[in-house]
């Protein structure tokens, strides 16, 4: 099975599931900061979808010194084990979704995409699915074989690289947090408010159509990034609070036909774990 692009619509998914011998896996990657993470999945999910836990399956435990941020990458072995348990094998195509515009499902998309695995996002997420929905625990899929592979270093950066690259011409550090958090006016999660000096703010919701919740067109995305100083030759590094929502920007770059970006996995929560690092507030 080949995906037509980084995102697919609900009708494409429906047809793909009906194909004889289809092995497409739907991955529900919803996450909530204020209630049990599986709550939404249990209330109703796309029939046959498996639940992917952002904290348990797509991240490693946070170290005591907080270095690496709130959602450090799991080891390749741990990620392979999670995918295998969920019935995702080496050649299993995956469509990821959530109920928040892709802001958490994009993390799964990026992790699989970085490894060269066939994956797409459901454009518009659960809200775009016409039904039916299935409540309660989903099926237990047969265990698959997902081979452990190292995380490709060229797909990501760390704090030391950010320190070197954040003001380098031709490189754009894109912070997708809300404008209020970027400016340091409001910080509901992390202990320090503000942003990395030199970063440019492209809030994650700007990547989506406000009416449909789907990704904006390639032309609209290219225009939005041009406004942020990102062009065809710009090397983009995406970041957010903990390296989850930032992945929506990496999907959007693919939709827009711009060069592939890299992820600062630790993002703001890793940056501020070292009090010697500079912090900016305001628009710039």
GISULNOR-V818531 format. One line per field, one symbol per residue. phi: phi as a letter, one per 20 degrees, with the letter a starting at -180 (. if undefined). Layout:
# GISULNOR-V818531
phi: ???
This chain:
# GISULNOR-V818531
phi: .defrfcceffffgfffefgmgdfdededfbcecbgfegffffrcfgnfdedegfeedbegffgemfonfcffffgfffffffgfendegdefcdebbdcmnfdffffgfffgfemefbbdffnmgfeffofcdenfffefffdddffcfffffebcdfffggfefdfgncceddefgfffgfnebbecefcepbfgnfdecgfffedffeemefffgfffffffffendcfdeeedebbebndfgffffffffffmeggeddegflgfegefdfeffcdcnfc
